[in-house]
């Protein structure tokens, strides 16, 4: 009988410990969610809505030079999604009443835009936020990824400036890369892959690649795009 009482006490102690552990985990989860605004997403088949406006609800630039990238198209995907400039929601593009898929290999890097930026048409831009390629593992569509700029791919799309900033994920094999020269040295062939892919994915003659610029040139483009937005 005495042994049974000890066993019951031990069992109650384990249950209490498990309950406290569950409360702690739930508390930690709640704290994580409240300290990461913009990560709570409302998803439907064709629209993703963040709890912060994708165009102006996130900073473009941090004090240490890192940027935010809104991931519109994960690496490897062929579905063409884009942030709507009017309502700040991420939407699957439609062409002739059908959701658009590109007719090419999947995107070679995560593709997205930098919030609070603009390439004005008055300066030869396309009137859209600044595009960015994020090198790293595929990220969830609609996620906001903090990354570091290392250069720029100069592109012209039917006469309009359509430059793509090149950035590296801070939690990937690319995290130590800080320049295009380092990228070429550590990941040979990657620059060529990006250049060839973007020059051809829309079909012959639609885009032309004008080569790469270094980090300083990319940061100057970013500064102009932030100023144009403001």
N, C-alpha and C positions, 0 to 999 in steps of 0.2 A: 504494500500500500504506500509506504514511504517512497519507494522507487517510482511509483506511478505519479505521485505528486511532483517529484523532481522532473520527471519527463514532461509533464504538462507545463510546468514553469518554463522549461527550456524551449518547448514548442511555442509558447506565447511570446517568449523573448525573440525567437527567430521571426515570428510574424510581425512583431513590433519593429524589428530592425528592417525587415523588408519593406514595411509600410513607410518608415522614415526615409529609406533609400529612394522609394518611388516618389515621395514628396519632393526630395532634393532634386531628382532628375527633372521632374516637371517644372520645378522652380527655375532650374538652370535653363531649360528649354524656353520658358517664358521670357527670361531675361535676354536670351540670345535673340529672340524674335523682336523684342521691343528696342534693342540697341542696333538693329540692322534694318532701318526703314527702307522700303522699296523692294524687299524680298518677299513680301506677302503678295502673291499674284492671284488674280482671278482669270481663269482660263476657259475659253470655249474653243470650238474647232478652228475658228478663223481669227480670233481676237485674244490678245493677252493684255490685261490691265494691271498696272502696278499701283500700289498705294501712294506713289508719288509720280507726278507727271514726268514722262520720260524725256521730254524736250527741255524743261526748265526746272525739274524737281530735284536734280542732282548737280553737284559742282562739277565743272569740267576739269579743274586743276587743283591739286593739293600743294601745300607749301613746299614739299620736298621735290616737286616736279612730276609726281605720279599723276595719272589721269584716270577718269572713269570711262568705261566703255559699256554701252548698252548692247548686249549681244542680240542681234536680229537673226543671224543665221549661224548655227553651230558648224564647226569644221566637219566636213563630210556630207553636209546636207545639200539637197537640191531645191528645197522649198524656199521660194523668194518672199520673205517677210520684210516689212519696213515700218518704222515708226511714223504714224500719221502726224503731220505738223499741226493739224487743227485741234486735235483732242488729246495728243500725247499717248495714244494707245498703240500697241504693236499689232499689226494686221498682216494677214496673208494677202498678198497682192492678187488681184483678179484681172484676167485678160479674156475678153469675149465671153464673160460670164463664168469663167472657170478659174480656180486657183492656179497661180503660176508656178511651174517648176522649170528650172533652167534645163536646157537640152545640152548638157555637157557633163563632165565629171563633177563630183561634189566639190564644194568650196575647200580650198587647200588650207584655210585657216579660219578661225572664228571671225565673223564679219559683223560689224556694227557701226554705231555712230557715237560721237562725243557729245554729251548734252551741253546745252548753252553755247553752241557754236553755230556759225553760218558761213557758207560760201556764197556771197552775194552775186547775183547775175550782173550787176553793174561793174563788177571786177572780173568778169569772165567765168564766174562759178555757175553752179546749177541751181542755186537758191535753196539748197538743202543743208542740213548739218554736216559737219566734217566726218568723213568715213574713216574707219580704223580697222586694221587687221590685227587680231590678237593671236600671237603664236603661243601654243600651249595645247592642253587636252581640250576636247570638245566641251563647251560650257552649255548649260541649259538655256534654251531660247527665253529671252526676257530677263535674264540675270544681269546684274550690274557688277562688272569685274574691274577691280583696281589693277592697273598695269603701268608699265614704263615705256615711254617712246624711245625708239632707237633709230628711226629713219622715216623715209617717205618713198612711196612709189608714185612717180609722176605719170598720170594718165590723161588722155584727152578723149572724151566721149562725144562724138558728133559735134566737134568744135567747142565743147564746153570743158573747162577745167574740172577734173574729177579725181583729184589726188587722193591717195589712200595712205594715211599714217600707218606706220608699222610699229607695233608695240609687243612687248613680251609679258606673259603671265608671270606673276611673282611667286607662284607655287608650282613651277614646272621645270623641265630640263633646260628651259631658256632663261631662267631667272637671273643668271649671272651675266647675260649678254647685255652690253651697254652701247653698242655701235653696229653699223652695218658691216664694218671690217671684221669685227669679232664674230658676227653671225656667219659670214662667209668662211672664216677660218674654222669655226667649230661645227658648222652644219653646211658643208659644201653642197652646192647645187640648189639650195633652198631659194635663193634670190631668183635664179632662172625659172624655177617652178612657178613662183608668184608672177613674174613678168609674163611668161608664156601663157599661163592660165588666164590672166585678166585681159590679155591682148586678143584672146580667141573665144572666150566663153559665150559671147553674144553673137558670134558668127564673124566671117571674114569682113574686114574693113570697118567694123563698127567702133572699135576702140583702138587706140595706138598708145604704146608704152614709150615714154620719154626717158626711161632710166630711173635711177634711184638717187635720192638725196640723203645726206647724213643727218645726224640727230639735230644739229644746230638749225638746219634748214627746216626740218619738221617742226621744231619748236617755234620758229618764226611764223610758219603757216598756222599753227595752233593759236598763237597770240593774235594774229590778224582775224582769225575766225571768231575768237572770243570777243574781240573788240567790235566786230561787225554785228554779233548777236546783241551785245549790250546797247 
